[in-house]
Amino acid sequence: MIRTNNRFKLTLKMKLCLGFLLLILAMAFSEPLLGLDPVYIHPEQSLLPPGSGGYWFGTDDLGRDLFARLAVGAQISLLIGFATALVAVVLGTLYGTFSAYFEGQVDTLMMRIIDVIYSLPGLMIVILFSVFFGRSVISLVLALALFSWPDTARIVRGQVLSLKREEFIEAYHSLGGDAFRLAWQHFLPNLMGMIILTTAMTVPRAILTESTLSFIGLGVEPPQSSWGSLASEGWQLVRVAPHMILFPGLLIFTTMVILNILGDTLREELEPQQ
């Protein structure tokens, strides 16, 4: 069978991006290893600047270690980003494959459903979803995935429609092959590169949307904190302690840039003809 070129070489740009992501992951899980406490309050050490009193990133208005709080925030932000991408990619792949496989009226109806979802004000629906179903990590992941999977579904549908015209697929049908084995043995291997690419592009969007919701007070509920909620706290004290918004803002910005560069690099390697 004919497969798309899903192999790619690890370029210097990708190595740098992956190296930065490993640093973020190391930071996220450094709290117990370094014996840091993100919730312990030191009233006498509130709003210390970076490097003072043994605190690398300083302290917040309650004297809590800002580095420790950013480490915990990294866990929440990355969890929401990658979990949203996983749910969206799984739903989108199943939906797009099913729609393209049956084509005709079924395909038309399923695509109209996606058009309806696209017409809805995404951020507003996510806000309403979080208000009615709570502000837990699970509800945020489901709300964000609700408006992320249609992109994957459309891309997968187009790829499957193209694959169905290949000679090896027609030969498989003529030999009486069943739909499940067709999807598992032929469609999925050919779609793997596009699935990886879509995942890489969905993660930064999910993290940024969650950070936006947390910044306006509709993200995860306290005592949990994400980078967005920490940036919101820092914004209220930006004149007194600018470091409180500087570090979460830099982490959000840098992570978004790195993930987008990684997604663009993957696109160049996996789909060079595009």
C-alpha positions as CSV (number, residue, x, y, z in Angstrom):
1,M,0.0,0.0,0.0
2,I,1.0,3.6,-0.5
3,R,1.6,5.7,2.5
4,T,2.4,9.4,3.0
5,N,5.8,10.3,4.2
6,N,5.4,10.3,8.0
7,R,9.1,10.0,8.8
8,F,11.0,13.1,9.6
9,K,14.4,14.0,10.7
10,L,15.0,15.8,14.1
11,T,16.3,19.2,13.0
12,L,18.2,21.6,15.2
13,K,15.1,23.8,15.5
14,M,13.0,20.8,16.7
15,K,15.7,19.8,19.2
16,L,15.7,23.3,20.7
17,C,11.9,23.3,21.0
18,L,11.8,19.8,22.6
19,G,14.7,20.9,24.9
20,F,12.6,23.9,26.1
21,L,9.6,21.7,26.6
22,L,11.6,19.3,28.7
23,L,12.8,22.2,30.8
24,I,9.1,23.2,31.4
25,L,8.3,19.6,32.3
26,A,11.2,19.5,34.7
27,M,10.0,22.7,36.3
28,A,6.5,21.3,36.6
29,F,7.6,18.3,38.6
30,S,10.5,20.0,40.5
31,E,8.3,21.1,43.4
32,P,8.5,17.8,45.4
33,L,12.1,17.1,44.4
34,L,13.3,20.5,45.6
35,G,11.1,20.4,48.7
36,L,9.2,23.5,47.7
37,D,5.8,24.4,49.2
38,P,3.5,26.5,46.9
39,V,0.8,27.0,49.6
40,Y,2.9,27.9,52.7
41,I,2.3,31.5,53.7
42,H,5.1,33.8,55.0
43,P,3.4,37.1,55.8
44,E,6.7,38.7,56.8
45,Q,8.2,37.9,53.4
46,S,5.5,39.1,51.1
47,L,6.3,40.6,47.7
48,L,10.0,39.9,47.8
49,P,11.8,40.6,44.5
50,P,13.4,37.7,42.6
51,G,16.5,36.3,44.3
52,S,15.7,37.7,47.7
53,G,15.4,35.5,50.7
54,G,16.4,32.4,48.7
55,Y,13.3,32.7,46.5
56,W,14.4,32.4,42.8
57,F,11.3,34.2,41.4
58,G,10.4,36.1,44.6
59,T,7.2,35.8,46.5
60,D,3.5,36.8,46.1
61,D,1.4,39.1,48.3
62,L,1.0,36.3,50.9
63,G,4.7,35.4,50.9
64,R,4.2,32.2,49.0
65,D,7.1,31.0,46.8
66,L,6.3,32.2,43.3
67,F,8.6,29.6,41.6
68,A,6.7,26.8,43.4
69,R,3.4,28.2,42.4
70,L,4.5,28.5,38.8
71,A,5.6,24.9,38.9
72,V,2.2,23.8,40.0
73,G,0.6,26.1,37.4
74,A,2.7,24.4,34.7
75,Q,1.2,21.1,35.7
76,I,-2.3,22.4,35.3
77,S,-1.7,24.4,32.1
78,L,0.2,21.5,30.4
79,L,-2.4,18.9,31.6
80,I,-5.2,21.0,30.2
81,G,-3.4,21.6,26.9
82,F,-2.4,18.0,26.2
83,A,-5.6,16.5,27.5
84,T,-7.7,18.8,25.3
85,A,-5.6,17.9,22.3
86,L,-5.9,14.2,23.0
87,V,-9.7,14.3,23.3
88,A,-10.1,16.6,20.3
89,V,-7.8,14.5,18.1
90,V,-9.6,11.2,19.0
91,L,-13.1,12.6,18.5
92,G,-12.1,14.4,15.3
93,T,-10.3,11.4,13.8
94,L,-13.3,9.1,14.5
95,Y,-15.8,11.6,13.2
96,G,-13.9,12.6,10.1
97,T,-13.2,9.0,9.2
98,F,-16.8,7.9,9.7
99,S,-18.1,10.9,7.6
100,A,-15.7,10.3,4.7
101,Y,-16.1,6.5,4.7
102,F,-19.9,6.7,4.2
103,E,-19.9,9.9,2.1
104,G,-23.2,10.9,0.4
105,Q,-26.0,12.2,2.6
106,V,-24.3,11.0,5.8
107,D,-21.2,13.0,5.0
108,T,-23.3,16.1,4.1
109,L,-25.3,15.9,7.4
110,M,-22.1,15.5,9.5
111,M,-20.4,18.4,7.8
112,R,-23.4,20.6,8.4
113,I,-23.2,19.8,12.1
114,I,-19.6,21.0,12.0
115,D,-20.7,24.2,10.2
116,V,-23.2,24.8,13.0
117,I,-20.4,24.4,15.7
118,Y,-18.2,26.8,13.7
119,S,-21.0,29.4,13.7
120,L,-21.2,29.4,17.5
121,P,-19.2,32.0,19.5
122,G,-16.5,29.6,20.8
123,L,-15.1,31.5,23.7
124,M,-18.6,32.5,24.9
125,I,-19.8,28.9,24.8
126,V,-16.7,27.7,26.7
127,I,-17.4,30.4,29.4
128,L,-21.0,29.3,29.7
129,F,-19.9,25.6,29.8
130,S,-17.5,26.4,32.7
131,V,-20.1,28.4,34.6
132,F,-22.8,25.7,34.4
133,F,-20.6,22.6,34.8
134,G,-18.0,24.0,37.2
135,R,-14.4,25.1,36.8
136,S,-12.7,21.8,37.3
137,V,-9.9,20.6,35.1
138,I,-12.2,18.0,33.5
139,S,-14.9,20.4,32.7
140,L,-12.4,22.8,31.1
141,V,-10.8,20.1,29.0
142,L,-14.3,19.0,27.7
143,A,-15.3,22.6,27.0
144,L,-12.1,23.3,25.1
145,A,-12.2,20.0,23.2
146,L,-15.8,20.7,22.2
147,F,-14.5,23.5,19.9
148,S,-11.2,21.9,18.9
149,W,-12.2,18.6,17.4
150,P,-14.0,20.0,14.3
151,D,-10.7,21.2,12.8
152,T,-9.3,17.7,13.1
153,A,-12.5,16.1,11.7
154,R,-12.3,18.3,8.6
155,I,-8.7,17.5,8.0
156,V,-9.1,13.8,8.5
157,R,-12.2,13.7,6.3
158,G,-10.3,15.3,3.4
159,Q,-7.4,12.8,3.9
160,V,-9.7,9.8,4.0
161,L,-11.6,10.9,0.9
162,S,-8.3,11.2,-0.9
163,L,-7.2,7.8,0.3
164,K,-10.4,6.1,-0.8
165,R,-9.5,6.9,-4.4
166,E,-6.2,5.0,-4.2
167,E,-6.0,1.8,-6.1
168,F,-5.0,-0.3,-3.0
169,I,-8.1,0.8,-1.2
170,E,-10.3,-0.2,-4.2
171,A,-8.5,-3.5,-4.3
172,Y,-9.1,-4.1,-0.6
173,H,-12.8,-3.5,-1.1
174,S,-12.9,-5.9,-4.1
175,L,-11.4,-8.6,-1.9
176,G,-14.2,-8.1,0.7
177,G,-12.2,-6.4,3.5
178,D,-14.2,-5.1,6.4
179,A,-14.4,-1.5,7.4
180,F,-12.7,-1.8,10.8
181,R,-9.6,-3.5,9.3
182,L,-9.5,-0.9,6.5
183,A,-9.5,1.9,9.0
184,W,-6.9,0.2,11.3
185,Q,-4.5,-1.1,8.7
186,H,-4.7,1.5,6.0
187,F,-6.4,4.7,7.0
188,L,-4.8,5.2,10.4
189,P,-1.1,4.6,9.3
190,N,-1.6,7.1,6.5
191,L,-3.2,9.6,8.8
192,M,-0.6,9.4,11.6
193,G,1.5,12.3,10.3
194,M,-1.6,14.6,10.1
195,I,-2.7,13.4,13.5
196,I,0.6,14.3,15.1
197,L,0.6,17.7,13.3
198,T,-3.0,18.5,14.5
199,T,-2.1,17.6,18.0
200,A,0.9,19.9,18.0
201,M,-1.2,22.8,16.8
202,T,-4.1,22.1,19.2
203,V,-2.0,22.1,22.4
204,P,-0.9,25.8,22.3
205,R,-4.4,27.0,21.4
206,A,-5.9,25.1,24.4
207,I,-3.2,26.5,26.8
208,L,-3.8,30.0,25.5
209,T,-7.6,29.7,25.8
210,E,-7.3,28.3,29.3
211,S,-4.9,31.1,30.3
212,T,-7.4,33.7,29.0
213,L,-10.3,32.1,31.0
214,S,-8.1,32.0,34.1
215,F,-7.0,35.6,33.6
216,I,-10.7,36.8,33.6
217,G,-11.5,34.6,36.6
218,L,-13.2,31.7,34.8
219,G,-10.4,29.1,34.8
220,V,-9.6,26.5,37.4
221,E,-10.9,27.1,40.9
222,P,-8.6,28.0,43.8
223,P,-6.6,26.6,45.5
224,Q,-5.6,25.2,42.1
225,S,-3.7,27.7,39.9
226,S,-2.6,27.8,36.3
227,W,-0.3,30.3,34.6
228,G,-3.3,32.3,33.6
229,S,-4.6,32.7,37.1
230,L,-1.2,33.6,38.4
231,A,-0.9,36.3,35.7
232,S,-4.3,37.6,36.8
233,E,-3.1,37.9,40.4
234,G,0.1,39.6,39.2
235,W,-1.9,42.1,37.1
236,Q,-3.6,43.4,40.2
237,L,-0.2,44.2,41.8
238,V,1.7,45.1,38.6
239,R,2.8,48.5,40.0
240,V,4.0,47.1,43.3
241,A,5.4,43.8,42.3
242,P,5.9,43.5,38.5
243,H,7.7,40.2,38.9
244,M,4.3,38.6,39.8
245,I,3.0,39.1,36.2
246,L,6.4,39.0,34.5
247,F,7.2,35.3,35.1
248,P,3.8,33.8,34.3
249,G,3.5,36.0,31.3
250,L,6.9,35.0,30.0
251,L,6.1,31.3,30.5
252,I,2.8,31.6,28.6
253,F,4.4,33.6,25.8
254,T,7.5,31.5,25.4
255,T,5.6,28.2,25.6
256,M,3.1,29.5,22.9
257,V,6.0,30.5,20.6
258,I,7.9,27.2,21.1
259,L,4.8,25.1,20.5
260,N,3.8,27.0,17.4
261,I,7.4,26.8,16.0
262,L,7.3,23.0,16.7
263,G,4.0,22.7,14.9
264,D,5.2,24.7,11.9
265,T,8.4,22.5,11.8
266,L,6.3,19.3,11.9
267,R,4.2,20.6,9.1
268,E,7.3,21.3,7.0
269,E,8.7,17.8,7.7
270,L,5.4,15.8,7.5
271,E,3.8,17.6,4.6
272,P,6.6,19.1,2.5
273,Q,4.4,19.2,-0.6
274,Q,2.2,21.8,1.2
